[in-house]
């Protein structure tokens, strides 16, 4: 029997955050569906376990896998390399595969790690299946699409892997390979916690071309059928007793009719379930009918990714959100008593303090309950990085994955000084949260939620920490 170990690396964050690793869970389910009893699979989510390298080594030693797959985003890269090192230290014959957004975009750096044998570029199910089949038959990497190798000092990139056209053909994620309850005890991407929940992908891909996005799942939206999504929800409710869901599509409501039909299915069932959209909704495609239906279906939380309220910058970043429609969608959601959060970004190339002021004013005057103001981070492979290489090279030296963080912006591509940019971000948080009207609104909204007092304390501490942390960064810049 072949043993395969999947690892989701940890990263440094100002609070512990993790959601079930759907990408790995889909690949694990796909392998089991094909190989049946000829394969044994284990998943380690190191965001939960927080193992150091020695502890990871112990887990690998105990399981004795023949193959190790590591899925990583850039802020997890350091732990990805540690996991690969631990695997090879235990047994040099273990085949170590790395995939996910970081290896896909930073392939030229990751492949230099001698502890990593191959990279899976893009969507993983078909490619990993071929890799395992080849391993079991002794064919090495022959004929495997969508991978990158280092052979005799030469980088070899095989032909691109086609995307899966029919997502209904995928088995449901391997829920049994994770501790579902463990995720209810830490922060998810939603404000509506703590509770036993599961994340859902109902589609993959996004047709928009925002310059800061890597588009790992492609620019064509591939959707699962309403029947397939409905069956997954029913299975999770009936067999795993899940009553809370987070939908994390790139753009759930791109197909308006399909989105309504999924909500209609949920409304038609006798379940008392709740839904959150921590991302994945195009705000200017929402209207009263959709939001009312979402509320009726049990939606309790929506994040609105506005990014910038400058019409000029909306064109520059190629997001092109219709700001008036987005503002109206936020107002309607708030009126329906859906908890609302906004995501905003400061520091785009060419952005001025006037542009940033428009963004802050939009957030402050909106009906949002909470908001995050991030410093723009250009990731390799995205248009914002590729189109500004000279600017990045001139402004920053020795850029590495260690410079990337969830909440602390290292880069400044805007037209304002770095010290001022940090001050603007800090002022954004202060203006948004330190308004008597908003404070009263937040207190009332959160106290209505289950365990709302603890949520209120948590969000308050989080925002104070963000403000204080940026104050420290500003002091360092001044020094």
MINU-563448 format. One line per field, with one value per residue (C-alpha): residue in one letter; residue number from 1; x, y, z. Coordinates in steps of 0.001 Angstrom, whole numbers. Layout:
BEGIN
residu [a  ...]
num [NUM  ...]
x [X  ...]
y [Y  ...]
z [Z  ...]
//
This chain:
BEGIN
residu [x  x  x  x  x  x  x  x  x  x  x  x  x  x  x  x  x  x  x  x  x  x  x  x  x  x  x  x  x  x  x  x  x  x  x  x  x  x  x  x  x  x  x  x  x  x  x  x  x  x  x  x  x  x  x  x  x  x  x  x  x  x  x  x  x  x  x  x  x  x  x  x  x  x  x  x  x  x  x  x  x  x  x  x  x  x  x  x  x  x  x  x  x  x  x  x  x  x  x  x  x  x  x  x  x  x  x  x  x  x  x  x  x  x  x  x  x  x  x  x  x  x  x  x  x  x  x  x  x  x  x  x  x  x  x  x  x  x  x  x  x  x  x  x  x  x  x  x  x  x  x  x  x  x  x  x  x  x  x  x  x  x  x  x  x  x  x  x  x  x  x  x  x  x  x  x  x  x  x  x  x  x  x  x  x  x  x  x  x  x  x  x  x  x  x  x  x  x  x  x  x  x  x  x  x  x  x  x  x  x  x  x  x  x  x  x  x  x  x  x  x  x  x  x  x  x  x  x  x  x  x  x  x  x  x  x  x  x  x  x  x  x  x  x  x  x  x  x  x  x  x  x  x  x  x  x  x  x  x  x  x  x  x  x  x  x  x  x  x  x  x  x  x  x  x  x  x  x  x  x  x  x  x  x  x  x  x  x  x  x  x  x  x  x  x  x  x  x  x  x  x  x  x  x  x  x  x  x  x  x  x  x  x  x  x  x  x  x  x  x  x  x  x  x  x  x  x  x  x  x  x  x  x  x  x  x  x  x  x  x  x  x  x  x  x  x  x  x  x  x  x  x  x  x  x  x  x  x  x  x  x  x  x  x  x  x  x  x  x  x  x  x  x  x  x  x  x  x  x  x  x  x  x  x  x  x  x  x  x  x  x  x  x  x  x  x  x  x  x  x  x  x  x  x  x  x  x  x  x  x  x  x  x  x  x  x  x  x  x  x  x  x  x  x  x  x  x  x  x  x  x  x  x  x  x  x  x  x  x  x  x  x  x  x  x  x  x  x  x  x  x  x  x  x  x  x  x  x  x  x  x  x  x  x  x  x  x  x  x  x  x  x  x  x  x  x  x  x  x]
num [1  2  3  4  5  6  7  8  9  10  11  12  13  14  15  16  17  18  19  20  21  22  23  24  25  26  27  28  29  30  31  32  33  34  35  36  37  38  39  40  41  42  43  44  45  46  47  48  49  50  51  52  53  54  55  56  57  58  59  60  61  62  63  64  65  66  67  68  69  70  71  72  73  74  75  76  77  78  79  80  81  82  83  84  85  86  87  88  89  90  91  92  93  94  95  96  97  98  99  100  101  102  103  104  105  106  107  108  109  110  111  112  113  114  115  116  117  118  119  120  121  122  123  124  125  126  127  128  129  130  131  132  133  134  135  136  137  138  139  140  141  142  143  144  145  146  147  148  149  150  151  152  153  154  155  156  157  158  159  160  161  162  163  164  165  166  167  168  169  170  171  172  173  174  175  176  177  178  179  180  181  182  183  184  185  186  187  188  189  190  191  192  193  194  195  196  197  198  199  200  201  202  203  204  205  206  207  208  209  210  211  212  213  214  215  216  217  218  219  220  221  222  223  224  225  226  227  228  229  230  231  232  233  234  235  236  237  238  239  240  241  242  243  244  245  246  247  248  249  250  251  252  253  254  255  256  257  258  259  260  261  262  263  264  265  266  267  268  269  270  271  272  273  274  275  276  277  278  279  280  281  282  283  284  285  286  287  288  289  290  291  292  293  294  295  296  297  298  299  300  301  302  303  304  305  306  307  308  309  310  311  312  313  314  315  316  317  318  319  320  321  322  323  324  325  326  327  328  329  330  331  332  333  334  335  336  337  338  339  340  341  342  343  344  345  346  347  348  349  350  351  352  353  354  355  356  357  358  359  360  361  362  363  364  365  366  367  368  369  370  371  372  373  374  375  376  377  378  379  380  381  382  383  384  385  386  387  388  389  390  391  392  393  394  395  396  397  398  399  400  401  402  403  404  405  406  407  408  409  410  411  412  413  414  415  416  417  418  419  420  421  422  423  424  425  426  427  428  429  430  431  432  433  434  435  436  437  438  439  440  441  442  443  444  445  446  447  448  449  450  451  452  453  454  455  456  457  458  459  460  461  462  463  464  465  466  467  468  469  470  471  472  473  474  475  476  477  478  479]
x [0  1316  1403  976  1289  -102  1106  -404  2357  1931  2838  3341  150  -944  -3640  -4110  -6155  -6978  -9769  -10023  -7455  -9909  -7259  -5471  -8781  -9957  -6687  -6807  -10378  -9466  -6584  -8701  -11470  -8992  -6750  -9335  -7599  -4203  -3405  -3270  -3425  -2798  -3200  -1239  -2503  400  -1625  -3497  -664  2065  4784  8392  10689  11675  8041  7233  10142  8574  5205  6867  8891  5755  3727  6596  5174  6576  5349  4865  2788  3014  530  1699  901  3774  3451  3784  6910  9370  7450  7036  10818  11094  8572  10461  13722  12202  10913  14252  16113  14017  14387  16055  13956  10685  9293  8497  6049  5189  2116  -260  37  3598  5333  3228  4338  7777  8749  12211  13091  11272  12729  16242  15408  17143  14621  11792  11639  8914  6420  2758  1761  -1864  -4827  -3653  -6028  -5128  -1425  -1002  -2941  -532  2461  1217  359  3841  5446  3548  4500  8111  7792  9194  7857  7360  4320  3134  1735  1771  4972  8392  11628  15314  17484  21277  20995  18438  14819  12360  8772  6336  3346  614  -2099  -5616  -8148  -10870  -13889  -16595  -16197  -19149  -16864  -14705  -15517  -16402  -13417  -11935  -13618  -12742  -9009  -9228  -10440  -13439  -14104  -10555  -11269  -14197  -11836  -9765  -10373  -11693  -12019  -15459  -16474  -19280  -17457  -16780  -18879  -18494  -18375  -17107  -15820  -17256  -15999  -19048  -17020  -13467  -12011  -12746  -13181  -11925  -8295  -7481  -3778  -3026  -4543  -2693  -5755  -4616  -7910  -7951  -10022  -12957  -15575  -16244  -19258  -20563  -24207  -26843  -27637  -24000  -23612  -26941  -25859  -22634  -24521  -27006  -24177  -22399  -25611  -26804  -23542  -21239  -23850  -22526  -24803  -22440  -20823  -18303  -18405  -14945  -15363  -13489  -16847  -19930  -22482  -21015  -23857  -26786  -29373  -27266  -26550  -30276  -31029  -28534  -30153  -33603  -32504  -31304  -34530  -36571  -34899  -35918  -32337  -31407  -28067  -26019  -23747  -20875  -19104  -15643  -14745  -16017  -18890  -18754  -20353  -21728  -23548  -25580  -29070  -32005  -33518  -30266  -29431  -32974  -32806  -29401  -30744  -33678  -31270  -29305  -26467  -25122  -21848  -20550  -17191  -17180  -13853  -13950  -10152  -10257  -12967  -11061  -12679  -9314  -7616  -10455  -9450  -5730  -6131  -8561  -11182  -13698  -16215  -19234  -18862  -22421  -23818  -21355  -22327  -26011  -25378  -23641  -26585  -29127  -27122  -26814  -30546  -31197  -28998  -26304  -22931  -20769  -17019  -15019  -11596  -9594  -6065  -3732  -522  -1192  1330  680  -1858  -1942  -3035  -6201  -7011  -6454  -8651  -11493  -11112  -11094  -14078  -16041  -15422  -16206  -19451  -20628  -22823  -20005  -19674  -15962  -13164  -9571  -7111  -4183  -976  -751  1559  2773  3095  5254  3288  591  321  1083  4434  5330  4419  6354  9553  11772  9963  10154  13834  14694  12791  13471  16566  16848  13154  12314  9248  10124  9032  5443  2896  -861  -1146  2201  2861  6528  6084  5152  4459  2436  3300  3483  6396  6405  6145  3101  1534  1735  259  -2613  -3323  -3307  -5592  -7976  -8440  -8854  -11406  -13391  -13559  -13378  -16722  -19349  -22079  -20120  -19020  -22661  -23645  -20859  -21704  -25398  -24700  -22160  -24086  -26983  -24749  -24133  -21165  -21247  -19520  -16405  -16531  -16756  -13757  -11803  -12442  -11656  -8318  -7549  -8075  -6113  -3267  -3310  -3189  -426  1591  1520  2549  5657  6339  6021  8515  10988  10625  11252  14339]
y [0  3429  6023  9689  12513  15983  18959  22434  24698  27288  30968  33802  35809  38146  35652  31985  31607  28442  26985  23373  22921  22272  22018  19168  17558  17510  15946  13346  12417  12213  9830  7610  7520  6207  3906  2672  480  662  4019  5415  9184  11450  15232  17432  20997  22719  25890  23880  21737  24397  21733  22810  21002  18322  17583  17380  14983  12827  12777  11797  9088  7657  7555  6515  7954  7265  10634  13993  16790  20333  23069  26593  30256  32728  33585  29846  29360  29149  26287  24635  24414  23141  20377  19337  19327  17149  14647  14268  14115  11106  9395  10799  8401  10127  12001  15553  17546  21218  22960  25842  29569  30023  27215  28079  31727  31477  28284  29558  29999  27001  24478  25346  23655  20279  18779  19332  16955  18555  21409  21104  24244  25349  23057  19883  16920  15585  16312  14691  11647  11252  11682  8950  6619  7106  6511  3253  2039  3234  5706  8711  11949  10782  12319  14258  17661  20739  20129  21718  19811  20517  18043  18375  22039  22663  23675  21519  22686  20177  21205  23050  21011  21607  22756  20353  21289  19507  20038  17736  14815  15516  13540  15569  16627  14081  15492  12385  13125  16295  17116  19269  20311  21639  24394  25624  26514  29046  31956  31311  33900  34854  36948  34502  32023  29980  27145  23857  24698  23666  25653  25150  25704  25883  27209  27887  30749  34434  36386  39673  40715  42586  43379  42069  38589  35463  33763  30244  28674  30500  33312  31149  30525  26797  26040  23000  22249  23282  19582  18769  21648  20761  17149  18245  20503  17734  15250  17623  18395  14793  12889  15430  17559  20782  23787  26580  27035  29436  29779  30731  30841  33463  34832  32940  35336  35663  33437  35292  32612  29768  31703  32258  28587  27498  29891  28589  25027  25997  27886  24849  22521  22226  22794  25577  26443  29604  30827  33285  34807  35812  36469  35555  37971  40664  43549  45460  42326  42143  43624  43580  40383  38444  39797  39220  35635  35193  36481  34091  31207  31954  34228  36027  37533  39056  40595  43259  43534  47182  47726  51383  54044  56124  55725  56460  53704  51265  51604  51346  48102  46715  45794  48382  47979  50243  52051  53361  49844  48443  51102  50318  46575  47279  49440  46748  44000  46136  46867  43116  42751  40793  41417  43261  43623  45629  44957  47974  48385  51358  51962  51012  52197  55856  56183  59590  60652  62035  58582  57051  59676  58711  55084  55927  58279  55604  53096  55534  56763  53292  50970  48462  46919  46170  46974  46044  48401  46503  47854  46632  43629  42716  38947  37482  36418  39050  42004  44477  42743  42014  45536  47275  45233  48272  50258  47327  46749  50418  50750  47426  45317  41619  40806  37317  35401  36419  39970  38840  38984  38898  42260  44086  45676  45657  47314  50855  51401  54601  58269  58971  58345  55057  56771  58681  55548  53805  56908  56916  53246  53910  56909  54778  52353  55173  57060  53926  52379  55358  56804  56781  55843  52900  51711  51566  49771  47194  46503  45991  43822  41587  41105  39722  36916  33603  34163  37739  39186  37123  38140  41783  41512  39676  42173  45057  43547  42746  46325  47786  45414  46416  50111  49613  47394  50005  52649  50572  50248  54004  54532  52181  54125  57409  55917]
z [0  -973  1807  896  3423  2699  4733  4971  6365  9077  8953  11382  11919  14684  15578  14784  11597  9667  7573  6394  3560  730  -1984  -223  760  -2871  -4051  -1267  -2176  -5872  -5144  -2902  -5466  -8045  -5994  -3462  -838  -2533  -944  2603  3016  5985  6257  8675  8923  10622  11061  13691  15059  14909  14834  14583  12161  14672  15464  11762  11400  14121  12329  9058  10795  12425  9180  6870  3620  179  -1100  633  -890  493  -489  278  -111  83  3785  4498  2372  5252  6859  3444  3118  6705  5971  2825  4761  7497  4934  3167  6466  7418  4052  933  -1161  -237  -3243  -2117  -4238  -3634  -5019  -4443  -5189  -3917  -5861  -8929  -8990  -7338  -9146  -10089  -6407  -4923  -7381  -6152  -2847  -3191  -777  -3274  -6235  -8353  -8383  -9306  -11200  -10885  -10272  -8581  -8853  -12315  -11989  -8577  -9771  -12698  -10390  -8055  -10953  -12402  -9012  -8544  -12025  -11838  -14731  -12898  -14374  -17960  -19629  -16579  -17539  -15331  -13376  -13054  -12343  -11902  -13812  -14028  -13079  -15815  -15141  -17062  -17393  -18879  -21043  -19159  -17499  -18783  -16184  -15087  -17251  -15249  -11501  -10796  -11642  -8591  -5440  -2368  -223  2211  5322  7342  7065  9166  12661  11755  15356  15739  13204  15281  18115  16167  13820  10346  7573  8874  11872  12631  14870  17024  15635  13822  10136  6728  3763  271  -3268  -5547  -8493  -9615  -11599  -12056  -15323  -13895  -14260  -11054  -11203  -7693  -8245  -9430  -10964  -10010  -11157  -14487  -15983  -17032  -14355  -13982  -11846  -10061  -10760  -8253  -7726  -6955  -4488  -2881  -2412  -708  1699  2506  3114  5480  7364  7667  8102  9740  11540  10044  10474  9410  6004  4495  703  -555  -4346  -6314  -7492  -6305  -7805  -11310  -12537  -10967  -11758  -10387  -7181  -6694  -7336  -4673  -2206  -3222  -2487  981  1687  617  3122  6789  7953  10331  8797  8437  5661  5466  2477  3762  111  -3310  -3952  -6605  -4702  -7698  -8912  -5706  -5525  -3122  -4533  -4190  -750  527  -714  932  4218  3987  3268  6434  5296  8370  7136  3890  3053  349  -1497  -2595  -2519  -3605  -3744  -6269  -9681  -11260  -9271  -10016  -13669  -12882  -10919  -13518  -10928  -12162  -9363  -9788  -6488  -6282  -6691  -4161  -1629  -2150  -1722  1597  2705  1822  3547  6661  6647  6423  9531  7715  9340  6805  6411  3891  2396  1241  -125  143  -1797  -5419  -8039  -8767  -5948  -4281  -805  -2419  -3817  -391  1247  -1089  -3  3698  3347  1473  4263  7071  5478  4500  6548  7008  10454  10171  7744  6989  5322  3801  2312  -1292  -1670  -5183  -5535  -8252  -11319  -10831  -13241  -10444  -9897  -13507  -14694  -11915  -11728  -12234  -9538  -7111  -7911  -7360  -4090  -2388  -1933  -1115  -1500  -274  833  4413  3553  2981  5785  6230  7938  7800  4434  3405  9  -974  -4668  -4223  -4702  -940  1402  3318  6683  5463  3974  7353  8974  6452  7170  10901  10441  8375  11263  13774  11662  10907  14361  16703  15704  18498  16016  14618  18066  19199  15988  16330  19974  19180  16111  17799  21030  18987  17714  19432  21789  20563  23626  22939  19270  20281  22582  19894  17104  19477  20473  16842  15690  18595  17779  14110  15008  17573  15239  12475  15006  15728  11999  11618  14451  12730  9469  11281  12909]
//
